[in-house]
Every structure is written in C-alpha cells, then in structure tokens.
Amino acid sequence: MSTFDIDPHDFYQPSFNLQLPGFISTNFSDFYEPKVQVWNNVTFADNYYQTVADPNGVTATPNGRSLGQLPLLD
C-alpha cells in the first residue's frame, strides 16, 4: 500500500491568524487536523510540502511539514 501527502498541516502556525480591516478577524492558526502519520502497513509513502510562509509575519499560505521517517523502498 502507498500513500501520498501534500502539505500536511496538523500543527499551530501563528502567522496564519488573519486580521483583515473591515472584516471579522479570522484565526486559521490551527486547522485542528488529526495528526498525519504513516501506518505500519504502508510500504511506500510520498510527502510534498512547502515552507514559504514567513512564520513571523501574517500570511494566507499554510506551511506543511516533513512526516519524519518514511518507509524506504527495497
């Protein structure tokens, strides 16, 4: 079995708290996503993510993260 993940975002990103003038403030700092992981029965996992958003500024771009130790191909 194989999996393919794009921009896992299961963490708090404070720069994603948007304060837009004239709008209700919108806090997307935490998507409350379940922890993304690779299960034991997965033989191949692929993970693509970006980290272009400035963690100290305000952004509308969520960062992703590495999934850590993914299974290696034999």
KEKOL-206747 format. One record per residue: residue number from 1; residue in three letters; y, z, x of N, C-alpha, C in turn. Coordinates in steps of 0.2 Angstrom, whole numbers, always signed. Layout:
N
{num=NUM&residuo=Ala&ny=Y&nz=Z&nx=X&cay=Y&caz=Z&cax=X&cy=Y&cz=Z&cx=X}
...
END
This chain:
74
{num=1&residuo=Met&ny=-6&nz=+0&nx=+4&cay=+0&caz=+0&cax=+0&cy=+6&cz=+0&cx=+4}
{num=2&residuo=Ser&ny=+11&nz=-4&nx=+2&cay=+18&caz=-4&cax=+6&cy=+23&cz=-2&cx=+2}
{num=3&residuo=Thr&ny=+29&nz=+1&nx=+5&cay=+35&caz=+2&cax=+1&cy=+41&cz=-1&cx=+5}
{num=4&residuo=Phe&ny=+46&nz=-2&nx=+1&cay=+52&caz=-5&cax=+4&cy=+58&cz=-1&cx=+1}
{num=5&residuo=Asp&ny=+62&nz=+2&nx=+5&cay=+68&caz=+6&cax=+3&cy=+74&cz=+3&cx=+5}
{num=6&residuo=Ile&ny=+79&nz=+3&nx=+1&cay=+86&caz=+1&cax=+3&cy=+91&cz=+7&cx=+1}
{num=7&residuo=Asp&ny=+94&nz=+8&nx=+7&cay=+100&caz=+14&cax=+6&cy=+97&cz=+20&cx=+3}
{num=8&residuo=Pro&ny=+92&nz=+23&nx=+5&cay=+90&caz=+30&cax=+2&cy=+96&cz=+34&cx=+2}
{num=9&residuo=His&ny=+99&nz=+37&nx=-3&cay=+105&caz=+41&cax=-4&cy=+103&cz=+48&cx=-8}
{num=10&residuo=Asp&ny=+99&nz=+52&nx=-4&cay=+97&caz=+58&cax=-8&cy=+100&cz=+64&cx=-4}
{num=11&residuo=Phe&ny=+106&nz=+63&nx=-2&cay=+110&caz=+69&cax=+1&cy=+117&cz=+69&cx=-1}
{num=12&residuo=Tyr&ny=+121&nz=+74&nx=+1&cay=+128&caz=+75&cax=-1&cy=+132&cz=+71&cx=+4}
{num=13&residuo=Gln&ny=+137&nz=+67&nx=+1&cay=+142&caz=+64&cax=+5&cy=+149&cz=+65&cx=+3}
{num=14&residuo=Pro&ny=+152&nz=+70&nx=+6&cay=+159&caz=+72&cax=+3&cy=+164&cz=+67&cx=+3}
{num=15&residuo=Ser&ny=+163&nz=+62&nx=+7&cay=+169&caz=+56&cax=+7&cy=+168&cz=+52&cx=+0}
{num=16&residuo=Phe&ny=+163&nz=+53&nx=-4&cay=+162&caz=+49&cax=-10&cy=+165&cz=+53&cx=-16}
{num=17&residuo=Asn&ny=+169&nz=+58&nx=-15&cay=+172&caz=+61&cax=-20&cy=+179&cz=+57&cx=-22}
{num=18&residuo=Leu&ny=+179&nz=+53&nx=-26&cay=+185&caz=+48&cax=-28&cy=+190&cz=+52&cx=-32}
{num=19&residuo=Gln&ny=+196&nz=+52&nx=-30&cay=+202&caz=+54&cax=-33&cy=+206&cz=+48&cx=-35}
{num=20&residuo=Leu&ny=+206&nz=+45&nx=-40&cay=+210&caz=+39&cax=-42&cy=+216&cz=+41&cx=-46}
{num=21&residuo=Pro&ny=+222&nz=+39&nx=-44&cay=+228&caz=+40&cax=-48&cy=+227&cz=+37&cx=-55}
{num=22&residuo=Gly&ny=+229&nz=+41&nx=-60&cay=+229&caz=+39&cax=-67&cy=+222&cz=+39&cx=-70}
{num=23&residuo=Phe&ny=+217&nz=+41&nx=-67&cay=+210&caz=+41&cax=-69&cy=+207&cz=+48&cx=-69}
{num=24&residuo=Ile&ny=+202&nz=+50&nx=-72&cay=+199&caz=+56&cax=-72&cy=+196&cz=+56&cx=-65}
{num=25&residuo=Ser&ny=+196&nz=+62&nx=-61&cay=+193&caz=+62&cax=-55&cy=+185&cz=+61&cx=-55}
{num=26&residuo=Thr&ny=+183&nz=+57&nx=-51&cay=+175&caz=+56&cax=-51&cy=+172&cz=+58&cx=-45}
{num=27&residuo=Asn&ny=+167&nz=+62&nx=-46&cay=+164&caz=+65&cax=-40&cy=+157&cz=+62&cx=-39}
{num=28&residuo=Phe&ny=+156&nz=+57&nx=-35&cay=+149&caz=+55&cax=-33&cy=+146&cz=+57&cx=-27}
{num=29&residuo=Ser&ny=+149&nz=+63&nx=-25&cay=+147&caz=+66&cax=-18&cy=+139&cz=+67&cx=-18}
{num=30&residuo=Asp&ny=+136&nz=+68&nx=-24&cay=+129&caz=+69&cax=-24&cy=+126&cz=+65&cx=-30}
{num=31&residuo=Phe&ny=+122&nz=+61&nx=-29&cay=+119&caz=+57&cax=-34&cy=+113&cz=+61&cx=-37}
{num=32&residuo=Tyr&ny=+111&nz=+66&nx=-35&cay=+106&caz=+71&cax=-37&cy=+99&cz=+66&cx=-38}
{num=33&residuo=Glu&ny=+98&nz=+62&nx=-33&cay=+92&caz=+58&cax=-32&cy=+87&cz=+63&cx=-30}
{num=34&residuo=Pro&ny=+80&nz=+61&nx=-31&cay=+75&caz=+65&cax=-28&cy=+74&cz=+63&cx=-21}
{num=35&residuo=Lys&ny=+71&nz=+68&nx=-17&cay=+70&caz=+67&cax=-10&cy=+66&cz=+61&cx=-9}
{num=36&residuo=Val&ny=+69&nz=+56&nx=-5&cay=+65&caz=+50&cax=-4&cy=+60&cz=+51&cx=+2}
{num=37&residuo=Gln&ny=+54&nz=+49&nx=+1&cay=+49&caz=+51&cax=+6&cy=+43&cz=+45&cx=+6}
{num=38&residuo=Val&ny=+39&nz=+45&nx=+11&cay=+34&caz=+41&cax=+11&cy=+27&cz=+45&cx=+10}
{num=39&residuo=Trp&ny=+23&nz=+43&nx=+5&cay=+17&caz=+46&cax=+3&cy=+12&cz=+45&cx=+8}
{num=40&residuo=Asn&ny=+6&nz=+49&nx=+8&cay=+1&caz=+48&cax=+13&cy=-3&cz=+42&cx=+12}
{num=41&residuo=Asn&ny=-3&nz=+39&nx=+6&cay=-7&caz=+33&cax=+5&cy=-4&cz=+26&cx=+7}
{num=42&residuo=Val&ny=+2&nz=+27&nx=+9&cay=+6&caz=+21&cax=+11&cy=+4&cz=+19&cx=+18}
{num=43&residuo=Thr&ny=+3&nz=+13&nx=+19&cay=+1&caz=+10&cax=+26&cy=+6&cz=+7&cx=+29}
{num=44&residuo=Phe&ny=+11&nz=+4&nx=+26&cay=+17&caz=+1&cax=+29&cy=+23&cz=+3&cx=+24}
{num=45&residuo=Ala&ny=+29&nz=+5&nx=+28&cay=+35&caz=+7&cax=+24&cy=+41&cz=+4&cx=+28}
{num=46&residuo=Asp&ny=+45&nz=+1&nx=+25&cay=+51&caz=-3&cax=+27&cy=+57&cz=+1&cx=+25}
{num=47&residuo=Asn&ny=+62&nz=+2&nx=+29&cay=+68&caz=+5&cax=+27&cy=+74&cz=+2&cx=+29}
{num=48&residuo=Tyr&ny=+79&nz=+0&nx=+25&cay=+85&caz=-3&cax=+27&cy=+91&cz=+1&cx=+24}
{num=49&residuo=Tyr&ny=+96&nz=+3&nx=+28&cay=+101&caz=+7&cax=+26&cy=+107&cz=+5&cx=+30}
{num=50&residuo=Gln&ny=+113&nz=+7&nx=+27&cay=+119&caz=+6&cax=+31&cy=+123&cz=+13&cx=+32}
{num=51&residuo=Thr&ny=+127&nz=+14&nx=+37&cay=+131&caz=+20&cax=+38&cy=+138&cz=+18&cx=+40}
{num=52&residuo=Val&ny=+141&nz=+13&nx=+36&cay=+148&caz=+10&cax=+37&cy=+153&cz=+15&cx=+34}
{num=53&residuo=Ala&ny=+151&nz=+18&nx=+29&cay=+157&caz=+23&cax=+26&cy=+159&cz=+28&cx=+31}
{num=54&residuo=Asp&ny=+165&nz=+29&nx=+31&cay=+168&caz=+35&cax=+35&cy=+167&cz=+41&cx=+32}
{num=55&residuo=Pro&ny=+163&nz=+46&nx=+35&cay=+161&caz=+52&cax=+32&cy=+167&cz=+57&cx=+31}
{num=56&residuo=Asn&ny=+173&nz=+56&nx=+35&cay=+178&caz=+60&cax=+34&cy=+184&cz=+57&cx=+30}
{num=57&residuo=Gly&ny=+183&nz=+51&nx=+27&cay=+188&caz=+48&cax=+23&cy=+186&cz=+48&cx=+16}
{num=58&residuo=Val&ny=+189&nz=+44&nx=+12&cay=+187&caz=+43&cax=+5&cy=+184&cz=+36&cx=+5}
{num=59&residuo=Thr&ny=+179&nz=+35&nx=+1&cay=+176&caz=+28&cax=+1&cy=+172&cz=+27&cx=-6}
{num=60&residuo=Ala&ny=+171&nz=+21&nx=-7&cay=+167&caz=+19&cax=-13&cy=+160&cz=+16&cx=-11}
{num=61&residuo=Thr&ny=+158&nz=+17&nx=-4&cay=+152&caz=+15&cax=-1&cy=+148&cz=+20&cx=+1}
{num=62&residuo=Pro&ny=+142&nz=+21&nx=-3&cay=+137&caz=+26&cax=-1&cy=+134&cz=+24&cx=+6}
{num=63&residuo=Asn&ny=+133&nz=+29&nx=+10&cay=+129&caz=+28&cax=+16&cy=+121&cz=+29&cx=+14}
{num=64&residuo=Gly&ny=+117&nz=+26&nx=+18&cay=+110&caz=+28&cax=+17&cy=+108&cz=+32&cx=+23}
{num=65&residuo=Arg&ny=+101&nz=+33&nx=+24&cay=+98&caz=+37&cax=+30&cy=+92&cz=+34&cx=+32}
{num=66&residuo=Ser&ny=+90&nz=+36&nx=+38&cay=+83&caz=+35&cax=+40&cy=+78&cz=+39&cx=+36}
{num=67&residuo=Leu&ny=+72&nz=+37&nx=+36&cay=+67&caz=+41&cax=+32&cy=+63&cz=+44&cx=+37}
{num=68&residuo=Gly&ny=+64&nz=+44&nx=+44&cay=+61&caz=+48&cax=+49&cy=+55&cz=+44&cx=+51}
{num=69&residuo=Gln&ny=+49&nz=+48&nx=+51&cay=+43&caz=+45&cax=+54&cy=+39&cz=+40&cx=+49}
{num=70&residuo=Leu&ny=+40&nz=+34&nx=+50&cay=+36&caz=+29&cax=+45&cy=+30&cz=+27&cx=+48}
{num=71&residuo=Pro&ny=+25&nz=+26&nx=+44&cay=+18&caz=+24&cax=+47&cy=+19&cz=+17&cx=+51}
{num=72&residuo=Leu&ny=+15&nz=+17&nx=+57&cay=+16&caz=+11&cax=+61&cy=+10&cz=+6&cx=+59}
{num=73&residuo=Leu&ny=+11&nz=+0&nx=+61&cay=+6&caz=-5&cax=+60&cy=+1&cz=-4&cx=+65}
{num=74&residuo=Asp&ny=-6&nz=-5&nx=+63&cay=-11&caz=-5&cax=+68&cy=-12&cz=-12&cx=+71}
END
